[in-house]
Amino acid sequence: MITRHLSSLSDTGSRVFLGVLLAGALYVSVCNLLLPETHALHVPTHVVALLGKYLCYAILAVALDLVWGYCGILSLGHAAFFGLGGYAMGMYLMRQIGDRGVYANPHLPDFMVFLNWKELPWFWHGFDFFPFALLMVVLVPGVLALGFGWLAFRSRVTGVYLSIITQAMTYALLLAFFRNEMGFGGNNGLTDFKDILGFDIQANSTRVALFVITVAALALTYTVARIMVTSTYGKVLVAIRDAESRTRFLGYRVENYKLLAFVISACMAGIAGALYVPQVGIINPSEFQPANSIEAVIWVAVGGRGTLTGAALGAVTINFLKTTFTSGFLAPYWLFVLGGTFILSTLFLPKGIVGTASTLWHRKRSEAAPAGEVAPTPQAAE
Amino acid sequence: MRFASRYIAGIFSFAIAAFALGGVSLADQSRLNNATALFAAGSYADTIAAIDEIGVSGVDHAPAILNALSKRRVYLNKTTKFTVYRQGSVYHDFLTSKQLDGKPEGAKSVRVNNRVRSAIKAALGTLELRAKDPATRISAATEVFNRKDVAVLSALEKLIASETVPAVKKMFLDTRAALVLAKGDAAKSDKLAAIAVMKARAKQDAMVALEVAATDTDPEVADAATTAMKSIENWLAVAANFQNIWYGLSLGSVLLLAAIGLAITFGVMGVINMAHGEMVMLGAYTTFVVQELFRAYAPGAFDLSLLIAIPLAFAVAGLVGIAIERGIIRFLYGRPLETLLATWGVSLVLQQAVRTIFGPTNREVGAPSYMSGGFEFLGLAITYNRLWIIIFALVVFASLLLILRYTSLGLQMRAVTQNRRMAASMGIRTGYVDAMTFGLGSGVAGIAGVALSQIDNVSPNLGQSYIVDSFMVVVFGGVGSLWGTLVSAMTLGVVNKFLEPWAGAVLAKILILILLILFIQNRPRGMFALKGRAIEA
């Protein structure tokens, strides 16, 4: 059983991907912790945090690729699951502040004191306890996805209609979290974190540990997604993507297949959000912006839809570009670049970087071995 | 002793004035003379008494005197009782308003404190009841109404008799009724009449006026007042609903304007245009540019700027739309999700382009004179800009219906929508029709931008704030149905406004979104879904 599952990781892409992750984690942690700051190969702590952020986005991209690339569900609401996971972690981190806040109130976070609240709202109870917070990181996005997906897939809301209502979902959450009365810090969100599990959140070692955990989470997410898409279940998913009605007529419960993929993808997005918050140090309602969800979609599109490794690659590439552009004198032109990427990649690179590269690779291989031992890659339909 | 001195001073100054000229009527003159004497007496209480005298004198320069007094620009020589007031740097005779060469010798300014200033304000109030402009008279009466200034009552009675403008007269009568009730010592029949007047007024301020009467010692008056208050309350509840419907229709027409172009590109062509909001934004910026040109070259014709901006906005947004269709979208037909992403990219580029050219801050777009102000209708406050936008939205809607129904382009558009290959076989240039349809939808969005520039901030983010709403309207109404878009925009607008007082603006919007998400579960293709084979295409 396990060996069969592991065999789904035996392709070149997976090996390279997991290998790069392992090497990167080793390199970054060793060069940050062991080398002196003056050393040429030293990796500064802010770079570690930045890489950690990219990898969180990569997890989100893999989650999105699972539903969009393999199941044809273009979710424009994955930022909502990401944000909810982030808020769950943020709430735990807020409780860890204790009486070290500005108002030094041992029972309430600063913003509640500021709003003159007397008691902790019921939904904040339990977040002092780390395992509970971890459970919520997965559970809250998962349950939302379950309810939302159950309603949507059961009534066969598909294609752009689904995209639009997922966008409405994240928009509604954005508006809701902006309200102070919701009890999540309103406009300012949750910030000013002190420590996590007793470790100082600013310390080098904590940063590196968070980075390594993020790498592990990405590897795990990738593995789960890879096992899912290479299994029989994954074949049905692809069938649904390419011909939903036909799959239904063949006797498959299409909505259940979609629902499972959607819920698991939402949980992955929640985990990504939870890892994102301690590394970035803040979570606020702007994470729910519909624009964020659409940006995540473009990561997947640029990297290569339906390739998983491509999704992660796209997320890291685009965000690296974004950091480079927005930090210098080119900042005003970033949106031109991003917008141009959207247009050019859909027009000229419909399979993304990884998809195009693997097509070229296969073509080369089949030219070298004309016997036709390589099966033609199936064309992904809408 | 004090009385005597006032009396003597009064007679003394009267004599001087009567000697000086006989032009102004004697009654007025004596009031001003009394005022001079009171000023001379010197205490604040005397000054206030003097202000009352000036207020009821009815002379034309009374407002000028009172305004001068509030700025300590009334000067008096205590021995000669000769009084002047100053406007700007020019001195005028207090009694005749005749210009003087300079400040008379020995004249000192009359002292003023806050109590005196508030007396001046009250006196100016009654002066305004006599103003030439009817609007000023009405607002002055409203002021008296709200302050329950019973001192004005006798002056008001006279004014009612001489008033000729019906609207002003009605306001005066209402005010008199409110004063009668506030004063409380009127005869029973007068009070009952006043209650009837207040009942007919049927406004919140009438409720306030009736509250005193409801506690009257006479049970009949108290009963009448209570009944009147109940009837006003009922009416106000009904009026609040009407007001909500009005606001809802107003919001609905904004939604309709924003969404109707989308109803064409998304509904008729099946193209997800995420850059639709940016077409609206382009329209708004076109309006801004047109207005700047008008300000620079033809400030007198500023009212025409919107009329010029409408066709220009249509052209600008329409051409950009055609460019997008020919340059990008036509390569992506049949791949709606890819279209969505590419047009999102277009929207980012357009936003940034506008930000680079016009700057990131809000731009000032002025309102022409016929769009500012408003009027009252059955207790509803109706502003002209909202009214115009509703009318405009309906006109745009009607013209689109007519274009689709009666022009050859409309016919071709419908043919391509229903069966692209058959239409092509019949000789319709589908590529041309696609471009024109997209241009039409984008152009309409541009026109919407002209209207929205009147009620919203013109900034590069203008389009973003409408995109989710517009999609909701189109999907709720049913894709491909213009009538559905109309009904859905108005429904969403009205429901939103009815939820708002109960849940607050933000929560109302969230509830609407949740309701819509649930609605789509039940009717995945909207209220007015196309039936038959077309939906599977």
Interface residues (C-beta under 8 A of the other chain):
Chain A: L74 F148 L151 A152 R154 S155 R156 V157 T158 G159 V160 Y161 S163 I164 I165 Q167 A168 M169 Y171 A172 L175 A176 F178 R179 P290 A291 I294 V297 I298 A301 P332 Y333 L335 F336 L338 G339 G340 T341 F342 I343 S345 T346 L347 P350 E382
Chain B: I272 M274 I328 F331 L332 G334 R335 P336 L337 E338 T339 L340 L341 A342 W344 G345 V346 S347 L348 V349 Q351 Q352 A353 R355 T356 Q464 V468 F471 M472 V475 V506 L507 K509 I510 L513 I514 L516 I517 L518 I520 Q521 N522 P524 R525
